[in-house]
Amino acid sequence: MHLFMLGMAITLAWGVHFIHRDNQPTWTQRLQRSLMGILVPPLLLTITAIAVIWMGPQGKMLGQPTGQLGYGLAWGFCGWALILAGVLILQAVRSLQQIRRYPTQQINGTMVRVLDQPILFCAQIGLWHPELVVTDGFLNTLTPEQQQAVLTHEQAHHYYRDTFWFFWLGWCRRLTPWFPHTKTDWEELLLLRELRADQWAAQRVDPLLLAESLVLMVRHQTITAPAYCAAFSAATPPNRLAERIEALLTDVEPPQAHDWDVWHWIGFVLLPLLTIPFHHYF
């Protein structure tokens, strides 16, 4: 019976990726769809595995025996999730320790870490309290006005705690990478994260200057950023770059996830816990 529960969880998680795949969704609908695609499948499987572990391998459920196989698979999945989280946290902590060895410099009142590299790069790196990192190429190539525009964008990432939240979203993505649309949903979330930061920055600096800086930074981008790194020009394909620039020039409404949607998803992934009372130990 536990195998049946795990199979149902996988089936439901698979089906989540095909819900609300509209041809022309709004920015907010794209955010809700992508968040659902990244969060719901791994959380649903994790809660189901926890429910199976809680019930144990002995007894019956709805008249059917439970058995050791489903119980072992549940432990295996939870163990893999914990190990993966530990590895990712260790990588993030080591990266932050290395970054804090770089010299600091103040730019227009903002303290940054300076990396001795000729490329153009600017990013928040870390978890809840990230470090702002720039390169010599950034300082030597951009004008002071362009630098301020980029730094304002990065302040938005700090304001929204994007490095922290996307670290855990990245963990969820790695838990279930085999589901359809996972890669697409992740790229969509990265784009929407940058769009939100762009709009936040555009209220404080000239949007045209910000768009100009974006084009210049993307043209020289050579670094692939991890999930705990919010880079101004991170991995931006031409079509997504065009979306960001168009959004800056047209002053669109930034995407938002409504609270009721979050509670709706939480209620859905917690459904496997309702099966626990149906398990009998005799």
C-alpha positions as CSV (number, residue, x, y, z in Angstrom):
1,M,0.0,0.0,0.0
2,H,2.9,2.3,0.7
3,L,4.2,1.7,-2.8
4,F,0.8,2.7,-4.1
5,M,1.0,6.0,-2.1
6,L,4.4,6.8,-3.5
7,G,3.2,6.0,-7.0
8,M,0.2,8.3,-6.6
9,A,2.4,11.1,-5.3
10,I,4.7,10.7,-8.4
11,T,1.6,10.7,-10.7
12,L,0.1,13.8,-9.1
13,A,3.5,15.6,-9.1
14,W,3.9,14.7,-12.8
15,G,0.4,16.1,-13.6
16,V,1.2,19.4,-11.8
17,H,3.6,20.3,-14.6
18,F,0.7,20.3,-17.2
19,I,-1.7,22.5,-15.3
20,H,-2.3,26.1,-16.5
21,R,0.1,25.9,-19.5
22,D,-1.5,28.9,-21.2
23,N,-0.1,30.1,-24.5
24,Q,0.0,33.8,-23.4
25,P,-0.1,34.0,-19.6
26,T,0.5,37.2,-17.6
27,W,3.7,37.8,-15.7
28,T,1.9,36.9,-12.4
29,Q,0.5,33.7,-13.9
30,R,4.0,32.7,-15.2
31,L,5.4,33.2,-11.7
32,Q,2.6,31.1,-10.1
33,R,3.0,28.4,-12.7
34,S,6.8,28.2,-12.3
35,L,6.7,28.2,-8.5
36,M,4.1,25.5,-8.6
37,G,6.3,23.4,-11.0
38,I,9.4,23.8,-8.9
39,L,7.9,23.5,-5.4
40,V,4.9,21.1,-5.5
41,P,6.5,17.9,-7.0
42,P,9.5,17.6,-4.5
43,L,7.4,18.7,-1.5
44,L,4.6,16.3,-2.3
45,L,7.0,13.4,-2.6
46,T,8.8,14.5,0.6
47,I,5.6,14.7,2.6
48,T,4.4,11.4,1.2
49,A,7.7,9.8,2.2
50,I,7.4,11.3,5.7
51,A,3.9,9.9,6.0
52,V,5.1,6.4,5.0
53,I,8.0,6.6,7.5
54,W,5.6,7.7,10.2
55,M,3.3,4.7,9.6
56,G,6.2,2.2,9.5
57,P,6.5,-1.0,7.6
58,Q,4.2,-3.1,9.8
59,G,0.4,-3.3,9.8
60,K,-2.2,-2.7,7.2
61,M,-3.9,0.2,5.4
62,L,-7.4,0.0,4.0
63,G,-7.1,-3.8,4.4
64,Q,-3.9,-4.0,2.4
65,P,-0.5,-4.9,3.8
66,T,2.2,-2.1,3.8
67,G,5.5,-3.9,3.5
68,Q,9.2,-3.1,3.6
69,L,9.8,-1.9,0.0
70,G,7.8,1.3,0.1
71,Y,9.1,2.0,3.6
72,G,12.7,1.6,2.4
73,L,12.1,3.8,-0.7
74,A,10.6,6.5,1.6
75,W,13.7,6.5,3.8
76,G,15.9,6.6,0.7
77,F,14.2,9.6,-0.7
78,C,14.3,11.5,2.6
79,G,18.0,10.6,3.1
80,W,18.9,11.8,-0.4
81,A,17.0,15.1,0.3
82,L,18.9,15.7,3.5
83,I,22.3,14.8,2.0
84,L,21.7,17.1,-1.0
85,A,20.7,20.0,1.3
86,G,23.8,19.4,3.4
87,V,26.1,19.4,0.3
88,L,24.5,22.6,-1.1
89,I,24.8,24.4,2.3
90,L,28.4,23.4,2.6
91,Q,29.1,24.7,-0.9
92,A,27.4,28.0,-0.2
93,V,29.3,28.5,3.1
94,R,32.6,27.7,1.5
95,S,31.9,30.1,-1.3
96,L,31.0,32.9,1.2
97,Q,34.2,32.2,3.2
98,Q,36.3,32.5,0.1
99,I,34.5,35.7,-1.0
100,R,35.1,37.4,2.4
101,R,38.9,37.1,1.7
102,Y,38.5,39.6,-1.2
103,P,39.4,43.3,-0.5
104,T,36.5,45.7,0.1
105,Q,35.8,49.0,-1.6
106,Q,33.1,51.6,-1.2
107,I,31.2,52.7,-4.3
108,N,28.7,55.5,-3.9
109,G,28.2,54.5,-0.3
110,T,27.8,50.8,-1.0
111,M,30.5,48.4,0.3
112,V,31.5,45.7,-2.2
113,R,34.0,42.9,-2.5
114,V,36.3,43.3,-5.5
115,L,37.4,40.3,-7.5
116,D,40.6,40.7,-9.6
117,Q,39.0,39.7,-13.0
118,P,38.8,41.7,-16.3
119,I,35.2,40.4,-17.0
120,L,32.1,42.5,-16.1
121,F,30.4,40.9,-13.1
122,C,28.2,42.1,-10.3
123,A,26.2,39.8,-7.9
124,Q,24.9,39.2,-4.5
125,I,26.4,35.9,-3.2
126,G,25.5,34.1,0.0
127,L,22.3,33.2,1.8
128,W,20.4,35.5,4.3
129,H,23.2,38.0,4.5
130,P,24.9,37.9,1.1
131,E,28.0,39.8,0.0
132,L,28.0,42.1,-3.0
133,V,30.8,41.1,-5.3
134,V,32.1,43.1,-8.3
135,T,35.1,42.7,-10.6
136,D,37.8,45.0,-11.7
137,G,36.3,44.9,-15.2
138,F,33.0,46.2,-13.7
139,L,34.8,49.1,-12.0
140,N,37.0,50.0,-15.0
141,T,34.4,49.6,-17.8
142,L,31.2,51.1,-16.6
143,T,30.6,54.8,-15.9
144,P,29.7,55.8,-12.3
145,E,26.1,56.2,-13.4
146,Q,26.0,52.8,-14.9
147,Q,27.6,51.3,-11.9
148,Q,25.0,52.9,-9.6
149,A,22.2,51.5,-11.8
150,V,23.6,48.0,-11.5
151,L,24.2,48.3,-7.8
152,T,20.6,49.5,-7.3
153,H,19.4,46.4,-9.1
154,E,21.5,44.2,-6.7
155,Q,20.1,46.1,-3.7
156,A,16.7,44.8,-4.9
157,H,17.9,41.2,-4.6
158,H,19.1,41.9,-1.1
159,Y,15.7,43.5,-0.3
160,Y,13.8,40.5,-1.5
161,R,16.3,38.0,0.0
162,D,16.6,36.4,-3.4
163,T,19.8,34.5,-2.6
164,F,18.2,32.8,0.4
165,W,14.9,31.9,-1.2
166,F,16.4,30.8,-4.5
167,F,18.9,28.6,-2.7
168,W,16.0,26.5,-1.4
169,L,14.2,26.7,-4.7
170,G,17.4,25.3,-6.3
171,W,17.4,22.5,-3.7
172,C,13.8,21.6,-4.7
173,R,14.7,21.7,-8.4
174,R,17.6,19.3,-7.8
175,L,15.4,16.9,-5.9
176,T,13.2,16.1,-8.8
177,P,15.0,17.1,-12.0
178,W,13.4,14.3,-14.0
179,F,9.9,15.9,-14.1
180,P,8.8,17.6,-17.3
181,H,9.2,21.4,-17.6
182,T,11.5,21.5,-14.5
183,K,14.3,23.2,-16.5
184,T,11.9,25.6,-18.2
185,D,10.2,26.5,-14.9
186,W,13.6,27.2,-13.3
187,E,14.7,29.4,-16.1
188,E,11.4,31.2,-15.9
189,L,11.8,31.8,-12.2
190,L,15.3,33.3,-12.8
191,L,13.9,35.6,-15.4
192,L,11.0,36.7,-13.2
193,R,13.4,37.3,-10.3
194,E,15.5,39.6,-12.5
195,L,12.4,41.3,-13.8
196,R,11.2,42.1,-10.3
197,A,14.6,43.5,-9.3
198,D,14.7,45.5,-12.5
199,Q,11.3,47.1,-11.7
200,W,12.4,47.8,-8.1
201,A,15.6,49.5,-9.4
202,A,13.7,51.4,-12.2
203,Q,11.8,53.3,-9.5
204,R,15.1,54.6,-8.2
205,V,17.3,55.1,-11.3
206,D,16.7,55.9,-14.9
207,P,15.2,52.7,-16.6
208,L,17.0,53.5,-19.9
209,L,20.3,53.7,-18.1
210,L,19.5,50.4,-16.4
211,A,18.7,48.8,-19.7
212,E,21.8,50.1,-21.3
213,S,23.9,48.7,-18.4
214,L,22.2,45.3,-18.8
215,V,23.0,45.0,-22.5
216,L,26.7,45.9,-21.8
217,M,26.9,43.5,-18.9
218,V,25.3,40.6,-20.8
219,R,27.6,41.1,-23.7
220,H,30.6,40.4,-21.5
221,Q,29.0,37.7,-19.3
222,T,31.1,34.5,-18.9
223,I,30.2,33.3,-15.4
224,T,27.5,30.7,-14.6
225,A,26.0,31.6,-11.2
226,P,24.9,29.0,-8.6
227,A,21.4,29.2,-7.0
228,Y,22.8,31.3,-4.0
229,C,24.1,33.9,-6.4
230,A,21.9,36.7,-7.8
231,A,23.9,38.2,-10.7
232,F,22.7,41.2,-12.7
233,S,23.3,39.5,-16.0
234,A,23.1,35.8,-15.1
235,A,22.7,33.4,-18.1
236,T,20.4,35.6,-20.1
237,P,19.4,34.1,-23.5
238,P,18.6,36.7,-26.3
239,N,14.8,36.2,-26.0
240,R,14.9,36.7,-22.2
241,L,17.1,39.7,-22.5
242,A,14.6,41.2,-24.9
243,E,11.8,40.6,-22.3
244,R,13.8,42.3,-19.6
245,I,14.6,45.3,-21.7
246,E,11.0,45.6,-23.0
247,A,9.7,45.4,-19.4
248,L,12.1,48.2,-18.4
249,L,11.1,50.5,-21.2
250,T,7.3,49.9,-20.9
251,D,7.1,50.0,-17.0
252,V,5.2,46.8,-16.6
253,E,3.8,45.6,-13.3
254,P,6.2,43.2,-11.5
255,P,5.0,39.6,-11.0
256,Q,3.6,38.8,-7.6
257,A,2.6,35.6,-5.9
258,H,-0.7,35.9,-4.0
259,D,-0.9,34.6,-0.4
260,W,-3.9,32.5,-1.1
261,D,-2.0,30.6,-3.8
262,V,0.8,29.7,-1.4
263,W,-1.7,28.3,1.1
264,H,-3.5,26.4,-1.6
265,W,-0.2,24.7,-2.6
266,I,0.7,24.0,1.1
267,G,-2.7,22.4,1.6
268,F,-2.2,20.2,-1.5
269,V,1.3,18.9,-0.5
270,L,0.1,18.1,3.0
271,L,-2.7,15.9,1.8
272,P,-0.6,12.6,2.3
273,L,-0.6,13.2,6.0
274,L,-4.4,12.6,6.0
275,T,-3.7,9.0,5.2
276,I,-1.9,8.3,8.5
277,P,-5.2,7.6,10.5
278,F,-6.0,4.9,8.0
279,H,-3.0,2.9,8.9
280,H,-3.4,0.1,11.5
281,Y,-0.6,-1.6,13.4
282,F,-2.4,-5.0,13.7
